[in-house]
Amino acid sequence: MDQKVVLNALNSNLKDFEDALQNFSAIEHKEITIILTRNIKDYKRSDLSVFTPETYLKGR
């Protein structure tokens, strides 16, 4: 987490600040390509693929 991530989260269209921090932290680390969450609706505007844990495990 750095200043860039916090500023991106503050200025994003994501409604939940903590989710925005997670989203932009993941984007900064290029090897992270998905987010696993039980609350998919908070990540509708994410550029990452978003899955529930159950959906992710079914796809493996």
Backbone as a chain_set.jsonl record, in Angstrom:
{"seq": "MDQKVVLNALNSNLKDFEDALQNFSAIEHKEITIILTRNIKDYKRSDLSVFTPETYLKGR", "coords": {"N": [[0.861, -1.162, 0.0], [0.621, 2.113, -0.923], [1.018, 5.685, -1.44], [0.0, 6.189, -4.003], [-1.845, 4.096, -4.398], [-3.711, 4.675, -2.368], [-4.618, 7.218, -3.176], [-5.709, 6.553, -5.694], [-7.776, 4.886, -4.814], [-9.325, 6.683, -3.302], [-10.182, 8.394, -5.323], [-11.662, 6.82, -6.995], [-14.406, 5.077, -8.657], [-15.402, 3.115, -7.115], [-17.528, 2.114, -4.527], [-17.057, 1.333, -1.85], [-14.532, 2.13, 0.348], [-12.497, 0.499, 1.541], [-12.637, -1.779, -0.078], [-11.882, -0.595, -2.463], [-9.239, 0.066, -1.857], [-8.151, -2.527, -1.685], [-8.59, -3.391, -4.301], [-7.009, -1.589, -5.898], [-4.515, -2.028, -4.791], [-4.088, -4.657, -5.557], [-4.029, -4.331, -8.351], [-1.669, -2.875, -8.643], [0.215, -4.819, -8.14], [1.303, -6.712, -10.455], [1.162, -9.484, -10.804], [-1.154, -10.327, -9.609], [-4.284, -11.19, -10.632], [-6.933, -11.597, -10.179], [-9.773, -11.116, -7.99], [-10.994, -12.488, -5.047], [-14.022, -12.678, -3.459], [-16.854, -12.411, -1.298], [-18.578, -10.494, -1.819], [-19.362, -9.461, -4.527], [-20.679, -7.357, -5.803], [-19.551, -4.947, -4.972], [-17.346, -4.679, -6.521], [-17.932, -4.118, -9.139], [-16.958, -2.242, -10.952], [-14.324, -2.859, -11.234], [-11.189, -3.498, -12.831], [-10.163, -5.966, -12.712], [-10.688, -9.545, -12.788], [-13.421, -10.85, -11.009], [-14.455, -13.046, -8.527], [-16.613, -15.185, -6.592], [-15.587, -17.207, -3.811], [-16.651, -19.778, -4.11], [-17.429, -19.917, -6.847], [-14.963, -19.57, -8.053], [-13.584, -21.896, -7.191], [-15.128, -23.874, -8.439], [-14.439, -23.498, -11.07], [-11.937, -24.53, -11.321]], "CA": [[0.0, 0.0, 0.0], [1.388, 3.346, -0.977], [0.221, 6.881, -1.676], [-0.697, 6.042, -5.283], [-2.993, 3.215, -4.175], [-4.699, 5.398, -1.563], [-5.219, 8.26, -4.018], [-6.573, 5.884, -6.672], [-8.971, 4.425, -4.102], [-10.135, 7.852, -2.961], [-10.71, 9.002, -6.545], [-12.28, 5.8, -7.838], [-15.861, 4.93, -8.677], [-15.79, 2.035, -6.211], [-18.28, 2.717, -3.429], [-16.497, 0.989, -0.547], [-13.132, 2.543, 0.362], [-11.62, -0.63, 1.822], [-12.608, -2.591, -1.299], [-11.095, 0.157, -3.441], [-7.833, -0.131, -1.487], [-7.767, -3.883, -2.091], [-8.591, -3.434, -5.75], [-5.86, -0.886, -6.466], [-3.309, -2.726, -4.34], [-3.94, -5.82, -6.437], [-3.645, -3.856, -9.689], [-0.257, -2.474, -8.577], [1.017, -6.037, -8.173], [0.904, -7.244, -11.768], [0.912, -10.926, -10.772], [-2.513, -10.553, -9.105], [-5.195, -10.977, -11.766], [-8.328, -11.796, -9.763], [-10.157, -10.834, -6.601], [-11.972, -13.414, -4.485], [-14.822, -11.962, -2.464], [-18.261, -12.806, -1.189], [-19.343, -9.286, -2.104], [-19.003, -9.113, -5.897], [-21.299, -6.101, -6.246], [-18.676, -3.816, -4.683], [-16.242, -4.661, -7.476], [-18.491, -4.047, -10.496], [-16.147, -1.364, -11.815], [-12.928, -3.277, -11.173], [-10.58, -3.995, -14.064], [-9.759, -7.342, -12.454], [-11.751, -10.547, -12.743], [-13.896, -10.967, -9.636], [-15.173, -14.298, -8.313], [-16.846, -15.665, -5.228], [-14.742, -18.385, -3.594], [-17.31, -20.976, -4.655], [-17.331, -19.862, -8.298], [-13.55, -19.774, -8.388], [-13.234, -23.302, -6.997], [-15.823, -24.674, -9.452], [-13.754, -23.329, -12.335], [-10.603, -25.16, -11.297]], "C": [[0.906, 1.222, 0.0], [0.462, 4.507, -1.307], [-0.58, 6.766, -2.967], [-1.955, 5.199, -5.123], [-4.087, 3.957, -3.41], [-5.387, 6.479, -2.395], [-6.132, 7.658, -5.079], [-7.87, 5.419, -6.024], [-9.897, 5.591, -3.77], [-10.83, 8.447, -4.183], [-11.439, 8.025, -7.457], [-13.808, 5.854, -7.789], [-16.33, 3.777, -7.795], [-16.391, 2.651, -4.952], [-17.652, 2.492, -2.055], [-14.99, 1.269, -0.551], [-12.183, 1.375, 0.602], [-11.522, -1.558, 0.611], [-11.785, -1.904, -2.384], [-9.601, 0.027, -3.132], [-7.344, -1.51, -1.919], [-7.644, -3.973, -3.605], [-7.322, -2.793, -6.328], [-4.532, -1.436, -5.967], [-3.039, -3.928, -5.239], [-3.479, -5.399, -7.828], [-2.172, -3.46, -9.715], [0.679, -3.672, -8.644], [0.571, -6.849, -9.38], [0.59, -8.74, -11.75], [-0.465, -11.276, -10.22], [-3.49, -10.206, -10.222], [-6.661, -11.134, -11.402], [-8.518, -11.321, -8.323], [-11.2, -11.872, -6.205], [-12.708, -12.686, -3.37], [-16.221, -12.553, -2.404], [-19.171, -11.643, -1.577], [-18.982, -8.749, -3.497], [-19.525, -7.739, -6.3], [-20.421, -4.881, -5.981], [-17.531, -3.679, -5.681], [-16.723, -4.584, -8.928], [-17.622, -3.25, -11.449], [-14.665, -1.723, -11.794], [-12.453, -3.74, -12.549], [-10.103, -5.434, -13.915], [-10.962, -8.275, -12.572], [-12.126, -10.758, -11.28], [-14.763, -12.213, -9.519], [-15.532, -14.459, -6.843], [-15.909, -16.853, -5.035], [-15.343, -19.645, -4.217], [-17.194, -21.029, -6.175], [-15.906, -20.131, -8.75], [-13.175, -21.254, -8.275], [-13.923, -24.212, -8.016], [-15.12, -24.604, -10.786], [-12.398, -23.977, -12.408], [-10.664, -26.6, -11.656]], "O": [[1.825, 1.344, 0.81], [-0.748, 4.322, -1.437], [-1.729, 7.205, -3.017], [-3.011, 5.548, -5.651], [-5.262, 3.872, -3.769], [-6.606, 6.634, -2.324], [-7.212, 8.188, -5.339], [-8.942, 5.545, -6.616], [-11.113, 5.493, -3.94], [-11.949, 8.949, -4.077], [-11.795, 8.378, -8.581], [-14.403, 6.576, -6.989], [-17.526, 3.491, -7.734], [-15.836, 3.591, -4.383], [-17.713, 3.37, -1.194], [-14.258, 0.706, -1.364], [-11.159, 1.273, -0.073], [-10.443, -2.066, 0.306], [-11.072, -2.566, -3.138], [-8.789, -0.106, -4.047], [-6.245, -1.642, -2.458], [-6.698, -4.566, -4.124], [-6.642, -3.4, -7.156], [-3.52, -1.319, -6.658], [-1.9, -4.181, -5.63], [-2.62, -6.054, -8.417], [-1.494, -3.688, -10.717], [1.799, -3.564, -9.142], [-0.418, -7.579, -9.323], [-0.171, -9.217, -12.592], [-0.901, -12.419, -10.351], [-3.523, -9.072, -10.701], [-7.539, -10.843, -12.214], [-7.565, -11.153, -7.563], [-12.165, -12.108, -6.932], [-12.091, -12.146, -2.451], [-16.699, -13.133, -3.379], [-20.39, -11.797, -1.652], [-18.362, -7.693, -3.613], [-18.87, -7.032, -7.064], [-20.532, -3.88, -6.69], [-16.826, -2.67, -5.683], [-15.986, -4.95, -9.844], [-17.561, -3.561, -12.638], [-13.838, -0.958, -12.291], [-13.223, -4.302, -13.328], [-9.684, -6.052, -14.894], [-12.11, -7.841, -12.467], [-11.254, -10.837, -10.415], [-15.687, -12.416, -10.307], [-14.847, -13.939, -5.962], [-15.476, -17.451, -6.02], [-14.626, -20.473, -4.78], [-16.89, -22.084, -6.733], [-15.682, -20.846, -9.726], [-12.523, -21.8, -9.164], [-13.35, -25.226, -8.415], [-15.191, -25.552, -11.567], [-11.768, -23.972, -13.466], [-9.635, -27.274, -11.683]]}, "num_chains": 1, "name": "protein.A"}
